[in-house]
Amino acid sequence: MLRRVLCTMFFMGALPSPAEMSQGHISVVLLGATGDLAKKYLWQGLFQLYMDQVSSGHSFTFHGAALTALEPGQKMMFDVLKKLACPPDEAPDRCAVLKDQFLKLSQYHQLKTAENYTVLNREIEVLLRQEGLKEAGRIFYFSVPPFAYTEIARHINSSCRPPPGAWLRVVLEKPFGHDLESAQQLAAELTSFFREEEMYRVDHYLGKQAVAHILPFRDQNQEFLDPIWNRHHVERVEIVLKEVVDAKGRTSFYEQYGVIRDVLQNHLTEALMFLTMELPANLSRTEEVLQCKLQALRSLRGLEKHSAVLGQYQAYASHVQEELKKGQDYVSTTPTFAGVLVQSDSLRWEGVPFLLTSGKALDERVGYVRVLFKNRAYCTQSETLRDAGHSQCKAKQIIFYIGHGALNTPAVLVSRNLFRPVMPKSSWREVVGQPELHVFGQPLSDYYVYSPVKERDAYSVLISNIYHGRKDFFITTENLLASWAFWTPLLNSISRQPPRLYPGGVENQNLLDFEMVSGELAFTAAEPVELLHPDRSMPSDFKTIQSKFRQSPLVSMWSEDLISQLASDVEKAANRAVAGSGQFHLALSGGSSPVALFQRLARHHYAFPWRHTHIWLVDERCVPLTDPESNFFSLHSHLLQSIRVPYFNVHPMPVHLNQRLCVEEDGGTELYAKEIAALVANSSFDLVLLGLGTDGHTASLFPDSEDGLEGTRAVVLTESPIKPHQRMSFSLSLINKARQVFVLVVGKGKHDITTQISRVGRQPRKWPISGVSPSSGQLVWYVDYEALLG
């Protein structure tokens, strides 16, 4: 069969003479040949490869493979092959012959057992021996779920590798893991069967023509870009993929992955790397490109919970309940929309916001990468009096338009007031006209616009690159793990954060608009009441939460909302105190729990009466105040350096006297007690903020402490079971004089102690927190859902 096909093509003039055909034979095995991806894209991409390379000197056979038995699988596969299409510029006669030959070169195999792989290997060897052909290599395309990768890899490695001298290329489809740990596990399993150079991890966005052209564009336009491609000139970068479809029919996948894993961790991150990486000396050197890409990934600043805004379209819950057979009380916190602020610590990009945005059920289908430059010009004269296209007052931007949207085609757009770009005429042509079209509020005439001479599907581009061994279009193991290392902390921090609900489509209005505030993202508009479903924001058993905890008021929410509420309540207490006495005395505990509160106060409470606020420390570690272990150091880093509080209103604990740390003879505790007595009326603080340790300690008062749990001393030295052991702390006596005491408890790690404390009486020797009971003030517990309910 193969000889007949080669002869037919030779007589048609499509191939070089048999003497010239010395490059050998390539066997392409498509695993999952009857699946959805294969039907939609992969068979068409393989046919395009055959059309492009039929006269290259290689011969081909195409092996479709699946778990389905031979006859039904064969029928399903050939039903797809019969619908394959040639590009519009292909001559009909040649197209018909090529399609006929492609079908003759394609066959179906059931690949289910180790024996099946052995039989396939034998068939390939027999075919080549009969035709007298040398084997160049084999391509195995894994269009199957990742859980099947390891078993298939084992079979290929043990019984289906090509002989020495021929190459093996194994193509893997995402998802490549669910987080860093799972990606590491999958990578370890695969590297036990394949060498790194044999694996090609596909991100089909790298085959999108506009995305694939980012690096060549930067390289070919260095003369213009070198002076401006940096933090001094770029205002912000937007990398966006919007979809109008919802997740219906895919909720099983979506519940496991969500929009960040589905789109941002891979597609949008890859585009980000092309923008931020340093240009290698030679773009054709794969290793240099991949190394520069890896360096760019590693220079990204770590993401925090407030780096993202999340949404979920309203109908998603019912889709999940229907498709996954979940009950009406099932609550999903899976985001279907995300906006993430990414920043780089590289010298080139420090301070430039990169906004990565994607979502389902939005107003339009479009994808683009937009680099917006700073504009320092102010134009006095009317735009009508000048060449509007070149006006320095118009937005200056470069847009890599991925597709769909207003243009409905891949394109590269450069503002005319920037420069005329250098574009390869063989693959990109300038587009003129279409004055009615607008992109980002500007007519198309304001841009130099280029579109591909020949539009190619992303999979066709990538399959061609696999054939040519271009590894720089694929994800290496090292880059994959670096990407997961970057995204996993954010994914962990938002795993139970309820996303904002949005109706879907054009009805979203401005509900998903967000803004940057002090390095964080926040929605610009409040969530409308009609979209809030109390049953959606918490599991049904959360409805039983009492408003009391240990006979005191309880405030319980998801952590982020709890911190927001606590910050507001602290500000209210401050305003009340200032209105009453002209000053507010606030005592703050150390440790990790209040850090988020400090950051919230610094970044969102600009009306806080800091000028009239005195800040005290409830406890301190016996280290110099410049030591990162110091509670004062943390307070300064996260709050004090960001607010305008008079320096003489800040009262650190005197743990470092006479060049010594917490030496009793130096009298640091008495000194602090005297300062409190002199400035705080009746030594009664307006507000004391406490935390709760997993052993029941609060401030630096630990179980069975010799000091501070009983007696009347105000400030004491104590011993901690963990380093640094020596501490200075308010006593229970001083704490209980406060007008208000707030206890903040957050995180699943505090669930056991929270449950224990809810059941015990007043036993401060065993549970110091149980001794907190203001004699004439109010105690309020701020406990997040994870600490309260586990």
Salt bridges, closest charged atoms under 4 A:
ASP36 OD2 - LYS40 NZ 3.49
ASP52 OD2 - ARG456 NH2 3.18
ASP79 OD2 - LYS75 NZ 3.06
ASP89 OD2 - LYS454 NZ 3.83
GLU90 OE2 - ARG94 NH1 3.16
ASP100 OD2 - LYS104 NZ 3.03
GLU123 OE1 - HIS109 ND1 3.57
GLU131 OE1 - ARG3 NE 3.28
GLU135 OE2 - ARG138 NE 2.50
GLU151 OE2 - HIS155 NE2 3.60
GLU197 OE2 - ARG195 NE 2.81
GLU198 OE2 - ARG161 NH1 2.90
GLU198 OE2 - ARG195 NH2 3.12
ASP203 OD1 - HIS267 ND1 2.58
GLU235 OE2 - ARG236 NH1 3.27
GLU238 OE2 - ARG236 NE 2.76
GLU238 OE2 - ARG370 NH1 3.18
GLU243 OE2 - LYS360 NZ 3.10
ASP262 OD1 - LYS174 NZ 3.10
GLU270 OE1 - LYS293 NZ 2.59
GLU278 OE2 - ARG348 NE 2.82
GLU288 OE2 - ARG285 NH1 3.10
ASP345 OD1 - ARG301 NE 2.91
ASP363 OD1 - LYS242 NZ 2.91
GLU364 OE2 - LYS242 NZ 3.13
GLU383 OE1 - ARG386 NE 3.97
ASP387 OD2 - HIS390 ND1 2.65
GLU430 OE1 - ARG420 NH1 3.12
ASP446 OD2 - LYS394 NZ 2.85
ASP472 OD2 - ARG470 NH2 2.70
GLU478 OE2 - ARG298 NH2 3.38
GLU520 OE2 - ARG603 NH1 2.23
GLU520 OE1 - HIS604 NE2 3.24
ASP535 OD1 - LYS543 NZ 3.59
GLU560 OE2 - HIS306 ND1 3.47
GLU571 OE1 - HIS605 ND1 2.41
GLU629 OE1 - ARG621 NH1 2.87
ASP666 OD1 - ARG660 NH2 2.59
GLU675 OE2 - HIS651 ND1 2.77
ASP686 OD1 - ARG739 NH1 3.17
ASP695 OD1 - HIS697 ND1 2.66
ASP707 OD1 - ARG713 NH1 3.89
GLU786 OE2 - ARG496 NH1 3.96
